[in-house]
Amino acid sequence: MGIIIAIDAGTTGVRSFAVDETGTWRGTAYREFTQHFPRPGWVEHDPEEIWEAVLATLAEVVAPLEEPVVAIGITDQRETVVVWDRRDGRPRHRAIVWQDRRTSARCEELAAAGHLDEVRRRTGLVLDPYFSGTKLEWLFTHGGVEPDADCAFGTIDSWLIWKLSGGRAHVTDVSNASRTLLYDIGTLDWSPALCELLGVPTHCLPEVRPSSGRFATTADGLPVPAGTPISGVAGDQQAALFGQACFEPGQAKNTYGTGSFVLMNVGTRCPEPVEGLLTTVAWSLGDDEPAVYAYEGAVFVTGAAIQWLRDGLGIIDEAAEIGPLAASVDDTGGVVFVPALTGLGSPWWDPRARGTIVGITRGTGRAEIARATVESIALQTRDVVDAMASAAGTGVRDLRVDGGASVMDLLLAIQADQLGVPVIRAAVQETTALGAAYLAGLAEGVWSSTAEIAELWRPDRTFTPGADRAAADALHRRWRRAVERARDWAEED
């Protein structure tokens, strides 16, 4: 029938994939782009460099194909903010990345002024610099960006569709819109009240579409033929939930990436806000289809902690070394690492928390620090799943996992022990890109239904909990003591 191209614009680079109608990879390409850290707690990207990475990976993955490209799906790093000029398509500022904490004080100010309840009710989110809205406000008030008639705002998906379509389409999907602090997830429309609160003119905002459907077609001069449909879009974590075939309420997944994100499908009724968790739009499959919602727990730093061990401390030379090094010792010798390098996300939502390593002795070495880092990924995930189980009134029966760190058997064994349920690694690790491909293929008739897609999902390995529940709980209690020491650490800006 043809090939679907999935573009995954992540936090550190772009991956493009070729996927056929059986859900099988037919090629992949990757380009890393630069992370800029102009001040402590600030993280920025160059939108043009992201676009160049998209062009390069598209060219590489399309070149060997003999079959036609029938559709493009896009998944992205969600809350990252891009503003550009409609006249020439040039960015007006570097993109402000989801990890950026520069609006911490503003979020606290808004909460102190009594706006938190309205934000929670309308958006399902919390007042945290993680989300797009206060970043966009900062660009208008401190970043030198004029919100005039030619100013366009978007998350990374909007930016890429604009570029791919030759500037003909300024659009996004419901899942990305739901992460902006500007979108009402109950009415499924931009909220005039929240736009006014944050000083965001509605003319800057993209049109919101269902996640599966034709957003635009490609322009001339690209590695894919002109007129190729762009037909599937979702934020990276919602795309991974779709790629893991979690189509029924109660099914859950965790993606171990730069951060880790647990999502549980909660069906088509928008739930009330829950302490410690986010409520988000998972996807919509058409104008006549109801939106599907999810609970989400967002952990800001997991894989990024491994990058820090490599780039910041030089404890490892390559990220792949972390698993064997951590497994070379039986325990951490009492060391606990709370990787709050950009604050703490769910269930704490503490932007002033900072990274903490406690329990160091003269016997502490590289291996103990590495194992404490691996344990921190599993322990943060347990905090989120515990909160999710409490909100839903029932625990998860298992957890489907993917992402770069899920290749570590040690991590998934610790995770199963901490949760007390099976942890199932998907046969296809790149479920984020696979979800974008599935959404695009549904729109173009490659697959007829989610039931057909569910039949394509395959497990790789299942990790079952160990017998020593007391030891797992003791490790978690020690972790929670360390978390309390990391919280509310940073001074006010």
N, C-alpha and C positions, 0 to 999 in steps of 0.2 A: 504493500500500500504506500510505503514511503517512510521517511525518517522525520522524527521530531527533534529539533535542537532545543536543549535546555540550557539557559544561561543562568549561572549561579554567581551573583555578585556578592561575595562575602565580605568579611571585615578586613582580611589581609590580602585578598586576591580574587581573581575571576576564574571560574571553571566553566567551560562549555562542553556539553555532552551531546552525542548523537545516540538516539534511542529508537529502537524499532517497535513494531506492534506487539512483540512478545515481552516488552519491557527489558530487553537485553541491550547492554551498552555496545555501540558500534564504533566508539572512538571518544577520546576525551583530550582536552588541552587545558593548561593552566598558566596563568601569568600572575605573579605577585605585584602588588603596587605599594607605594610608600605610605607609611604611617607617620604623621607629623605630630609632635608633642611640643607646641610652642610655649606652654607653661605647665606646671604640675597640675594634673587633673584634666588638662585639655587634650583632646584627640581630634585630628583633622585629616581629611583626605583631599586630594586634587581630583575633582570630577572628570576633568579631561584625561587624566591618567587612567581612571577607571574605564572610560570610554575606549581609550587606546588598547587597554587590556581585553576588552570585549571584542574589538575588531581583530586583534591578533589571534585570540582563541577561536573565534568563529572561522577565520581563514584556515587555521590548522585543522580543525575538526571536520570542516566541510570538504576540504581538498580531495581526500581519498574516496569520498562517497560516490557510488554509482546510482543509487536510488535518489529520487527527488526529495527535497525538503518540503514537507506538507504543512508544517507549523513551527512556531517558536514559542517556548514557554520561558518565563522569567521569574526567578526568585531572588530575593535581595535581603540585605541586612536591616530592613524595616526602619527603625526610628531615625536613622541618619538623614540629615537635612541638606538639601541642595536648593539653591536659588540661582536662577539664570535669567538672562534677558531674552525676551521673545523675539526681538528684532534680529539679533545675530547668533543666538543660541549659546552665548558665552556665560560661564559661571560668574556671578558677582562676588563670590567669596568662596574660600575652600569649604567643602562639605564638613559639617560638624557631626561627628560620629556618635552613635548611640552610647558609647562608653564615656563620653565627655561629661564632666561634672561642673562646668562653669556656672550653671544656673541653680546651684544648690541653695544659695541664699534667697533667690527669687522664689523658689518653690516653698521654702519655709515661710517667707513673707505672705504668700498667697494662702497657705494653710492657716497662718495666724489670723488672717483677715476673714476666715470663715468660709473659704471657697472649696475646702476638701470634699464636703458632703455632695455638693453639686457635681464636682468633677467625677467622684466615684459613681454617682447615680447615672450620669449621662454617658460616661466613657468606659466604665468598668476598670479604670486605671487609678493610679495614685498620683499625687503631686511629687514628682521626682524628675531630676534632670535627665534621666534615661529617655524620656519621651520627647517628641518633636516640638511640641507647642512652645515651650519656654526657650528652646534653642532658636526657633524662628523669631520670637519676640526679641531675643538678644541681638540677632542680626539686624533688626530694624532699629533698636535703641542704642546699641553699642558697636555694631559691626560695620557701620557705614553703608548699609544696604537701604536704598530708598524703595518703599513699597508702592511704586508708581504703577501705571496701567500696563507697563511692559515687563513687570516683575512676575516671574513664575516660580512657584514653590512646588517641590515634590520630594518624596522619598526616592531612593535610588532607582526603583522600578520606573517611576515617572520620567526621570532623567533619561534612562535608556530607551524608553519607548519614544520620547521626543526625538532623540538622536536617530534611532532606527527608522522612524517614520519621516525623517527629513523635516521635522518641526511641524507636522500636520496634526499631531495628537498630544494633548495635555491631559492625561488620564492616570488613574490608579485603580486598584481593586479594593474591595471592602476590607480585606484583612490588613492591608497596609494603612488604609485610612483609619482603622480602629486603633492605631498606635500613635496617633498624632496629638492627643489631648484636645482635638478640635471636632471630633466626629461623635455623633450621638448613636450609640450602638442599638438603642431601642427603636428610634425612628429611621435608622440607616440613612442619615443625611448629615451634612455639616451643621454644627450647632451655632446659630447666630450669637447666642449668649456667650459661649466660650471663645468664639472668634473676637468678640468685642472685649472680653476680659483680657485677652492676650494681645490685643491690638493688631490682629491679622485681618487685612481686607479680604473679603471672599473672592475678589477677582484674581487673587494670587493662587487660589486653590485649584487642583485638578478635578475633572469630572470623575465620579466614582462609579465603577462598573462591577458586575459580578466577576468572580475569580476565573470562571470558565466562560469564554465567549470572545468574539473577535474585537480586540482593542484597536488595532490599526493594521496596516500592511507596510512592508518595508519599502524604502526609497531606492533609487538607483545608486550604483557605485559602492555597494556593500558586498561582502563575501557570499551572501545568499542572494538568490534572484529577486529582482524588484517584484513587489506584489505578494511576497510571502506573508501569510497571516501571522500576526502576533496574537495568540488566542488563549493563553493561560498565564495568569499572574497571581502570585501569593507571596506574602512575607515568608522568610525562610523557615520559621518554626511551624507555621500553619501548613506550609508545603510539605514539611517532613511528616506531620501528622497525616496528611493525605497520602504521601508516599508510603507510609507504614500501614496503609489500609485500615486506619482506625475510624471506620465509618459508623460504628454503633456507639451510642452513649455508654460511657463507662470505660471505653478503651483508652489507653494512655501510652505515651511514648516519651523518651528523653533523648535529646540530641546533645552529645558531648562535643561542642565546638570550642570557639574562643571563650564563650560562656556556655552554660548548660541550661536547657529549657525543657521543662516538663509540661506537657499539655495533655488534658483529658477532654475528650468529646463529651459535652453535656446536652447535646440535642438542639432542637430548633426553638426552644423557649429561652429568652434572655434571662439568666438568673440574677438574683439580687447580689450586690457587692458582698464580698467575703473578705474578712480581715486576713491580711498577709498574702492574698492571691490577687491576680488580675483576672478579669473577665474580658475575653476578646472574641472578635468574630473569626471563626476558623476558616470559613469559605462560603461562597454562594455559587450555585451551579447554573444560574440563569435568572432572568428577570422574573420568571414565573415560579421560581423555586424559593422556599424559605431559607434564610441564612442559618448556618450551623454555628453554634457557639462552643467555646472551650474555656475551661479554667486553665490558667497558666501560672507557673512558678518560674521566675527568671533569676538565674544565678549568673552574676556578671562575669566572674573570673574563674574559669576552670582550665581550659586549654591555654589561656593567656598566662596562667601561672607557670605552666611548663615552658612557654616561650621566655618568660622572665628568668627562670633557672638557666636557660640557654644563653640569652642575650644580655641579661643584667648581671648575673652572678658567675656565669661561665662554669656552672656545675656539670653541665652536659654540653656536648658539641652539636648534637642533633636531637630533635624532639623524640625520635624513635628509641633513644637510649634510656628514656625514663622508665619504661616497663621493666626491662632486665635489671637496671640498677635498683629500683624499688624492691624487686623480688629477691634481691641478693641478701636481704636481711629479713628476719621473721617478724620484726616489729620496729617501731620508731624509737624505742628506748625512752618513751615518754614525751617525745616531741610532737607538738601540734602546730600546724600552719593554718592560719585563717587568712586566705588570700583576698582580703578586702582591698585590693589595690586600686579600685575605683568605687569604693563604698560597698555596701551589702544590699543585694536585692531581696527577693522573697526568702522567707516570710518577714524579714526585718525592715526593709526599706529605710536604710540608714545611710544617707549619702556622706555622712561625716565619719563613718567607720573607716579604719585603715588596716593595712596588712600587718599581721602579728605572728611571730614565731615564738612560742613559749616552750619551756621544758628542756632547753639546751643545756648539755653538760659537756665535760671534757671528752666524753665518749661519743659525742655527736659528730657524724661525718656526712659525706655526700649522700650515701645510701639512705640514711635516716631522714634527711631532708627530702629526698626524692620520694620515699614511701609516705611521708607526711603529706606531700603534695597530692599523691594519688588518693590517699585516704580522704583528703579534704574535698575532692570531687564527689566521692560517694556520700560523705556526711552532709554536705550541702544539699544534695539531692534528697536525702532522707528527710531533712527539715521541710522541704517543699512537699514531698509526698505525704508526710504526716499531716500537714496543714490541709492538703487537698482531700485526704480521706475524711478528715473532720468536717470539711465543708460539704462534701457530697453525701455524708452519712454512711459511706461504705468505703472500704479500702480497695485499692486496685488489685485485680486478680493476677496480673503479671505486668511487666514493663517491657515494651519493645524499645530497643535502643539502636542508635546509629551515631554517626559522626566520627571524627578522626580518632579520639581517645578510646572509642569502643573496641578498637583492635586489641586493647590490653586485657588479657584474660584476668590478670590480678585485679584490675579495677572492677570488672563485672562480677567477680567472685565476692569481693568486699561489698559491692552494691547489693547483691542478693542476700548476703548475711545481714546487712543493715535493714533492708526492707522486709525480709522474711517472706518474700514471694519470688517466683522465678523471674529471671531477667533474660530476655530473648534477644540475641543479636541478629539483626536482619542479614540475609544473604547479600543484599545490595546495600552497601554502607552509605552511598550518596542518595539517601532517600529524599533529601531536600530538592535536589535536581529532578529526581524521579517524580516527585509530586507535581512540580511545574510541568513536566512532560505529560503526565496523566491529565492535568487540567486542560492543557492545550489540545491533547488528542481527543478528549471528550467533546470539545467544542467543534472539532473538525471531523468527527465520526470515525476516528480510528478505533475507539472503544465506545460501546453503546451504553454502558452503565457502570456505576461503582461496583456492582456485583461482579461484573466481568473483570474489573481491575483487581478486586480482592482475590480472585483466583490466581493472579500472577504473583502474589506476595509469597516469599519463601523465607524460613528461618535458616540461620547458619549454625548457631549453637545456643543451647539453653543452659543457664547457670542456676543451680538450685541452692537454696539456703543451707548453710552448715548447721550442725546440731547445737553449737555452743551459743545459744541466744543470750545468755548472761554476759558473755565476753563482748558480743556486739553492742549490747546496751551500755556496758561500762565504757566502751570506747566512745559512744555517742554522748554520754554524760560528760566525759572529759572534754570533748569537742565543744559542748555548750558552755562550759566554764571558760574556755579560751575565747569563744565568740563574745562573751560579756566583756572581756578585757579589750577587745578590738573595737567595740561600739563607741560612737560619739567621741571619737578621738581628735579629729581635726578641729583646729581653731576656726572661728568665723573669718571669712575672707576680709 
